[in-house]
Amino acid sequence: MALDHPEAKVTARVGRSRWLSPIWAIPIVTALIAGFLVLHTWSQRGPTITITFHAAEGIVAGQSQLRYRDVVIGTVQEIALSPDLGHVVMTVRTTRAAEPLLTEHARFWVVKPRLFAGSISGLDTLLSGSYIQIAPALTATGEPERHFTGLEDPPLLTAQEPGRTFRLRADRIGSISLGSPIFYRDLEVGQVMGWDLADMAQSVTIHAFILAPFDRYVREGSRFWNASGVSLRLGAEGVQLQLESVRALLLGGIAFETPEAALTGADVARDTVFRLYASQEAATSAAITRRIPVVSYFTDSITGLAPGAPVTFQGVRIGEVLGYDLVYDPETDRLRVPVRYEIEPERVAGSIHARSRGVLENARLLVHQGMRARLMSANLITGQQQIALEMVENAAPAEIRMEGDVIVMDAGGEVTHALMGEMMLDYARRRGVVGFVLNGAIRDADAFLEMNVPSFAVGVTHRGPYKNGPGEINCHIAIGGMVIMPGDLVLGDADGVVVVPIDDVAEVYERTVAKHTAENKQMDNIKDGTHKPTWFNDALAKAGCELPSES
């Protein structure tokens, strides 16, 4: 008999809680952290850039970094060959911090162990591996850029160094190289940044950077010279050995100085052009702007007298020897040795007060007082000689005259009487006068043409010149509004006469050469049809002139 068991009926009550189970906190927190990391990574991501190098040079994709001041601001993602197979293109993913640095003036280079500009760098990469370094613009921010060409060598200045860059113009670069030091009073105060290649047909323009505060010692009167290597000279002063520094010996170098008188002069702007002289002696001589050419005839042997030998007055150097010749003198029927040298009156303090008398009159006065030129041994070991100008008591009479100079005379434009004729012309020519500029008339014009003496005159007349003046010599005159001083440079051609003050000859010469070069280039453009004188065409059009088309 089956027993019936009691059954209990249970009914479950189902309800919804208003709170999540604590177990859901784990995935929610995980999702939030992942989202934050994604958002942070995305917010820190900078632009992707490409850098072109000649070769990969130890850079590894996915490992090599882009750095600035040893801070990582990017990673190389990909390295590929350029379409022409001549370069490699590196794709770099940068961080947000790198974006302000990525302008058109930014520079990139590979940091690796190297010897450059006389110093060793990049030794830390022997363990860490090569990386790419960025240097932002030195002077300007520029426009944003994403495609760059890397440097094969690191730049000499990688930060905004205080100082200024000046340009030095030289005939040849010599042993100067990138990074060559620049010295001031034997202190290294800068370095060579590079040079221009555009005008190397005439000269080389070297960019010299001088650090602050030393750049304030560069003034208008500063002089730069090549201080490379060792200077060994055997001359009248004996044996001279000069070495700026060991680094200058290896890399080449430049030195400069500013005379005390120039330190109070005007300051110079960035990129001001200076002349780079071959040596310190050449730079010192260049400060002398006025030189008087002199010729002396010696009967003694000139053995040991060489160009560059000093010319002294009472033992003080006032010039140097230029050279000598062996010539035949038809008047005496003998061979003579004229020695050419220069006197630098600026070496004589207060000489400007005697300049108004003129060069010839001052020389005659000194000769009358007993000044004579003679050869003197300058060094017993080397046998070198020099020219010594000394005052001799009871000296025998001597003659001084001009040779190879130009006489300028002002007659106020008077053409009633001639200033000179054939006889005076022939006499002056035999005394060494090479030309005449006359603000007056001449006569015997055929004789001027036959003797081929360059002469400029207002007119021609048959009336003879005055015999006894009136007038003065060796004084300044004015012709056509132009003041002419004794010793000024006189140039003439078929268009007329130009007079250049002797103190301005060097500057006028440089500007003339530059102007001549520019005009030659313009003439070449006119010949090949590339010259476009827009100002000329605009002026004609404004005046109502119709121009034919160039087709």
KABELBEL-V266655 format. One record per helix or strand. SS is the DSSP state (helix for helix, strand for strand). FROM is the first residue (numbers start at 1). LEN is the number of residues. If there is no record, write none. Layout:
SS/FROM/LEN, SS/FROM/LEN
//
This chain:
helix/22/23, strand/45/9, strand/65/4, strand/71/11, strand/88/8, helix/96/6, strand/103/1, strand/107/5, strand/114/3, strand/119/3, helix/125/4, strand/131/5, strand/144/1, strand/147/3, strand/151/1, strand/163/8, strand/181/4, strand/187/10, strand/204/8, helix/214/4, strand/219/1, strand/223/4, strand/230/6, strand/238/6, helix/246/6, strand/253/5, helix/260/3, strand/267/1, strand/273/5, helix/280/7, strand/292/7, strand/310/4, strand/316/9, strand/327/3, strand/334/10, helix/345/3, helix/351/7, helix/359/10, strand/371/7, strand/385/7, strand/405/16, helix/422/9, strand/433/10, helix/445/7, strand/454/3, strand/459/2, strand/477/3, strand/482/3, strand/489/5, strand/496/5, helix/502/27, helix/534/9
//
